[in-house]
């Protein structure tokens, strides 16, 4: 703890300038898990992947550490992470999500400022900005969630590492992204040494698929396992996102062919559109 030097003359304390209306009223991102393609009647399936991600996020938060969840696209990393943080206080989740690709440290600083709803004017220099963040983050047990972290430049990871190093207590930071994010973190000894948990997400095995897919949407319930294996082998390859695409096409195919049964004909129609 540091103590500010005493002032010789204590005048009336100056109140910080109010943040512009567009900053204080800025809407927080929707952190609810979103079903790909807005597929109706989809169900959250408790898979091994979901439980591994849940354990990783909870352990990281409790330890106030930095961890990375990584893997190929479409395997449920972001979805499962969002499902997990739904159980936490939303005011403590600081999501660093960006519409633009390749954000820089300036984008991260400004997004943290907005997400913490800091009631002051945004600092004009990186040094002043970092000082404000170092003073503000320890006030509450914040969790910084960096989704699509494969878009991050190396300097973004370095910025967050220095911010984490200089906060007491430290915020939890969860990186979620493709293999590029993991490789960038691993390539820098200073970053790699601070990663608490490295969780690689893999595609579903055939046995996992046979359990998860029928529970994920009503259209697959009661469908022969051999037909599910065919779809997975020919197209989906254990990817949740690809299974959502097939499901959407299967529903269209049943409507187009005038049937209420998922059979070889419906599957052929669906796969021809994937």
C-alpha positions in Angstrom: 0.0 0.0 0.0 1.3 3.5 -0.8 0.5 6.7 1.1 0.0 10.0 -0.8 2.1 12.8 0.5 0.4 15.3 2.8 -0.6 18.6 1.2 0.3 21.9 3.0 -3.0 23.5 2.0 -6.1 21.4 1.9 -8.6 23.3 -0.3 -11.9 22.1 -1.5 -11.6 18.8 -3.2 -12.2 19.0 -6.9 -14.8 16.6 -8.2 -13.9 14.5 -11.2 -15.5 15.6 -14.4 -18.6 13.7 -15.4 -18.2 11.3 -18.2 -20.0 12.2 -21.5 -23.5 10.8 -21.8 -22.5 8.4 -24.6 -19.9 6.9 -22.2 -22.0 6.5 -19.1 -25.0 5.2 -21.1 -23.0 2.7 -23.2 -24.7 -0.6 -23.2 -22.8 -3.7 -21.9 -22.4 -6.5 -24.4 -25.0 -9.3 -24.2 -23.0 -12.1 -22.4 -25.7 -14.8 -22.8 -24.6 -17.8 -24.9 -26.0 -17.4 -28.4 -27.0 -20.5 -30.4 -25.4 -20.4 -33.8 -27.8 -19.3 -36.6 -30.4 -18.6 -34.0 -31.5 -22.3 -34.1 -34.8 -22.6 -32.3 -35.4 -25.3 -29.7 -31.7 -25.9 -29.1 -30.8 -27.1 -25.7 -27.6 -26.5 -23.6 -26.0 -29.9 -23.3 -23.8 -30.7 -20.3 -20.8 -32.2 -22.1 -17.3 -33.0 -20.9 -16.2 -29.8 -22.7 -18.7 -27.6 -20.9 -17.6 -29.0 -17.5 -13.9 -28.7 -18.3 -14.4 -25.0 -19.3 -16.6 -24.4 -16.3 -14.0 -25.8 -13.9 -11.2 -23.8 -15.7 -13.1 -20.5 -15.4 -14.1 -21.0 -11.8 -10.6 -22.1 -10.7 -9.1 -19.1 -12.6 -11.6 -16.7 -10.9 -11.0 -18.1 -7.4 -7.2 -17.9 -7.9 -7.3 -14.4 -9.6 -5.1 -15.9 -12.3 -4.7 -15.8 -16.1 -5.7 -18.8 -18.1 -6.3 -19.7 -21.8 -9.0 -21.8 -23.4 -8.1 -22.5 -27.0 -8.8 -24.8 -29.9 -10.2 -24.9 -33.4 -13.3 -22.8 -34.4 -16.8 -24.2 -33.8 -16.0 -26.5 -30.8 -18.0 -24.5 -28.2 -15.3 -22.5 -26.4 -17.1 -19.2 -26.4 -20.5 -20.7 -25.9 -19.5 -22.7 -22.9 -17.5 -19.8 -21.4 -20.5 -17.6 -21.7 -22.8 -20.3 -20.2 -20.4 -20.4 -17.2 -20.2 -16.7 -16.5 -24.0 -16.5 -16.5 -23.8 -17.9 -13.0 -21.5 -15.0 -11.9 -22.3 -11.4 -11.0 -22.6 -9.7 -14.4 -21.3 -6.4 -12.9 -18.0 -8.1 -12.2 -17.5 -9.5 -15.8 -15.5 -7.2 -18.1 -15.9 -8.6 -21.6 -13.3 -7.4 -24.1 -15.3 -8.0 -27.3 -14.5 -6.0 -30.4 -16.4 -5.7 -33.7 -13.2 -4.7 -35.5 -10.4 -7.1 -36.1 -6.9 -6.7 -34.7 -7.7 -4.3 -31.8 -4.8 -2.6 -30.1 -4.0 -1.7 -26.4 -5.9 1.6 -26.9 -9.1 -0.4 -27.7 -8.5 -2.5 -24.6 -8.0 0.5 -22.3 -11.2 2.2 -23.5 -13.3 -1.0 -23.3 -12.2 -1.6 -19.7 -13.0 2.0 -18.9 -16.5 1.6 -20.3 -17.2 -1.8 -18.8 -16.2 -0.6 -15.3 -18.5 2.5 -15.8 -15.8 4.8 -14.4 -17.4 8.1 -13.5 -14.6 10.3 -14.7 -13.2 11.7 -17.9 -11.3 9.3 -20.0 -7.5 9.9 -19.6 -5.8 11.3 -22.6 -2.5 9.5 -22.4 -1.6 5.8 -22.0 0.4 6.5 -18.8 -2.5 8.2 -17.1 -5.0 5.6 -18.4 -2.9 2.7 -17.0 -2.7 4.4 -13.7 -6.4 4.8 -13.5 -7.0 1.2 -14.4 -4.4 0.0 -11.8 -6.3 1.9 -9.2 -9.8 0.9 -10.3 -9.5 -2.8 -11.0 -8.5 -3.9 -7.5 -11.6 -2.3 -6.0 -13.8 -5.3 -6.9 -13.1 -8.9 -7.9 -13.3 -8.3 -11.6 -13.1 -11.0 -14.2 -11.7 -9.9 -17.6 -12.9 -12.2 -20.4 -11.0 -11.9 -23.7 -13.0 -13.7 -26.4 -11.7 -14.1 -29.9 -8.2 -13.7 -28.4 -6.6 -15.0 -31.6 -7.3 -11.5 -33.0 -5.1 -9.9 -30.3 -1.7 -8.4 -31.2 1.2 -9.4 -29.0 1.2 -5.9 -27.4 -2.4 -6.6 -26.2 -1.3 -9.6 -24.2 1.7 -7.7 -22.9 -0.5 -4.8 -21.9 -2.8 -7.1 -19.9 0.1 -8.9 -18.4 1.6 -5.7 -17.1 -1.8 -4.5 -15.9 -2.3 -7.9 -14.0 1.2 -7.7 -12.5 0.6 -4.2 -11.1 -2.8 -4.7 -9.6 -3.2 -5.8 -5.9 -5.4 -7.8 -5.7 -5.3 -8.9 -9.2 -8.2 -9.5 -11.6 -8.9 -12.9 -13.1 -8.2 -12.9 -16.9 -9.6 -15.6 -19.2 -8.4 -15.7 -22.8 -10.7 -17.6 -25.2 -9.6 -18.1 -28.8 -8.0 -20.1 -31.5 -4.6 -21.7 -31.5 -3.0 -18.5 -32.5 -3.8 -17.0 -29.1 -2.2 -19.9 -27.4 0.9 -19.8 -29.6 1.4 -16.1 -29.0 1.1 -16.6 -25.2 3.6 -19.5 -25.3 6.1 -17.6 -27.5 6.8 -15.0 -24.8 8.4 -16.4 -21.6 7.0 -13.5 -19.5 3.5 -14.3 -20.6 3.8 -18.1 -20.7 5.1 -18.2 -17.1 2.0 -16.4 -15.9 -0.6 -18.7 -17.5 -2.3 -20.7 -14.7 -4.4 -23.2 -16.8 -4.0 -24.1 -20.5 -7.2 -25.9 -21.7 -7.2 -27.2 -25.2 -10.7 -27.9 -26.6 -10.9 -30.8 -29.1 -13.7 -32.0 -31.4 -16.2 -34.4 -30.0 -15.4 -38.1 -30.2 -17.9 -40.4 -31.8 -19.2 -41.6 -28.5 -19.5 -38.0 -27.2 -21.3 -37.0 -30.4 -23.8 -39.9 -30.0 -24.7 -38.7 -26.5 -24.7 -34.9 -27.2 -26.4 -34.5 -30.5 -29.7 -36.2 -29.7 -29.9 -34.0 -26.5 -29.0 -30.8 -28.4 -32.2 -30.6 -30.5 -35.5 -32.5 -30.6 -35.1 -33.3 -34.3 -32.3 -35.8 -33.6 -34.1 -37.7 -30.8 -34.7 -41.3 -31.9 -32.6 -41.0 -35.0 -30.6 -44.2 -35.8 -27.0 -44.0 -34.5 -25.6 -45.2 -37.8 -27.2 -42.1 -39.5 -25.7 -39.8 -36.9 -22.3 -41.4 -37.5 -22.6 -40.9 -41.2 -23.4 -37.2 -40.8 -20.5 -36.8 -38.4 -18.0 -38.7 -40.6 -19.0 -37.0 -43.9 -19.4 -33.5 -42.6 -19.6 -32.4 -39.0 -16.4 -34.1 -37.7 -17.3 -33.5 -34.0 -17.8 -29.8 -34.4 -20.9 -28.3 -32.6 -21.1 -25.5 -35.1 -21.2 -27.8 -38.1 -23.8 -29.9 -36.4 -26.0 -26.7 -36.0 -25.6 -26.1 -39.7 -26.7 -29.6 -40.5 -29.6 -29.4 -38.1 -30.8 -26.2 -39.7 -30.7 -27.8 -43.2 -32.4 -31.0 -41.9 -35.3 -29.0 -40.6 -35.6 -27.2 -43.9 -35.3 -30.6 -45.7 -38.1 -32.1 -43.7 -40.3 -29.2 -44.6 -39.3 -29.3 -48.3 -39.8 -33.1 -48.6 -43.0 -33.1 -46.5 -41.8 -35.6 -43.9 -41.6 -35.6 -40.1 -38.9 -38.3 -40.0 -35.1 -37.8 -40.3 -34.0 -40.5 -42.8 -31.4 -41.0 -45.5 -33.3 -38.9 -48.0 -33.5 -35.9 -45.6 -29.9 -36.2 -44.6 -28.8 -36.4 -48.3 -30.8 -33.2 -49.0 -29.3 -31.5 -46.0 -25.7 -32.5 -46.7 -26.0 -31.4 -50.3 -26.5 -27.8 -49.0 -23.7 -27.8 -46.5 
